Amino acid sequence: MNRVYNFSAGPSMLPMEVLEACQKDLICYQNSGMSVMEMSHRSKEYDAIIKDAEAKLRELMNIPDNYKVLFVQGGASTQFSAVPLNLMNKNKKADYVVTGQFSKKAYKEAQKYGDVKLVASSEDKNNTYIPKLTKEDFRPDADYVHICFNNTIYGTKWNYIPDTGDIPLVADMSSCIISEPVDVSKFGVIYAGAQKNMAPAGLTIVIIREDLMGNAREDIPVMLDYKTIADADSMYNTPPCWCIYVAKLVYEWILSIGGLEGMKEINEKKCAVLYDYLDSQDYYVAPTEKEARSMMNVTFVTGDAELDKKFASEAGAAGFKNIKGHRSVGGMRASIYNAMPTEGVVALVEFMKEFAKNNPKAE
Ligand SMILES: *Cc1c(COP(=O)(O)O)cnc(C)c1O
């Protein structure tokens, strides 16, 4: 069996060490006599797993004590509703920045629940940049400001944390969480679907400052109320047990290679292999602004839709899977999350060189 380099935007690669650990304990976890998939979430064994998962994530991200970590389901998309239902309940106002499709979906969903302002958007240039914003850009009485920190589809990332003053900043970090250190204390809420960089699909992480809980709308569905979930230690109902277990293994793997500082160093070098090549030639073009480039999702085009198609198909046949760009953008996208080894990116660049040589563009 040959494993391929999987450049999928999500679900995506998991570290080999984690897959092997899963395999080793798949049928019988320690002395429990059963698989983690078969365990009661109320059992002693599982209680240790979920507590350890939280402790490891706290250690990894250096999460302050006045923040809760919630393990929930429904994907990041459910948070598009949960955020306004929980937080847009003082002045019933929220400010949104749209830098891609997911932030736009979040912005649209929030409009159902109050006065939502589009503070800035990068749609004028096909979301290839991140707007530069200052405190004055936000309404002082907004209940929160929402951003998407890494734009999975377009391949851009905020290279700064916008200053929102006392207004809580909410960030969708689905495609960049635990790729590098972030100062959690600068955020009111961080949420992320786990299937990009943490675990199999089915788990969503919410990190929330404690004082922001308990002010939800009266009619909020109970499963979306952060306070309900926090008060029950993410066990109000059955949590995504297996995903939390795998996430714990992923956290342990990152801790073993130097935590988020170590991870960042690896990720910076890894994405530089691709960006340096892109900058060194003119067959392929990286459409994103340099200073807004994502470390996790690298987009590029040949400028010819037919060639792009050929590239994606030949790359797939050569073992570089899922490199076709998002259907709304076209071109190519290499998602190179934590688990993608640097060798995978080096090999991809070699393939790109070869492809360019074999497919000269018509003048
Ligand atoms: C993938 C993704 C989503 C959607 O996540 P689901 O878990 O599928 O709902 C939202 N935001 C960002 C930034 C993403 O990358």
The ligand as a Gaussian input file, in Angstrom:
#p B3LYP/6-31G(d) Opt

LIG

0 1
 C      -13.868000      24.334000       6.222000
 C      -14.177000      25.640000       6.814000
 C      -15.429000      25.959000       7.329000
 C      -16.578000      24.991000       7.266000
 O      -16.336000      24.003000       8.176000
 P      -17.411000      22.860000       8.495000
 O      -16.784000      22.221000       9.686000
 O      -17.483000      21.992000       7.285000
 O      -18.701000      23.504000       8.798000
 C      -15.611000      27.178000       7.903000
 N      -14.624000      28.077000       7.971000
 C      -13.398000      27.829000       7.470000
 C      -12.341000      28.856000       7.572000
 C      -13.139000      26.600000       6.885000
 O      -11.914000      26.356000       6.388000

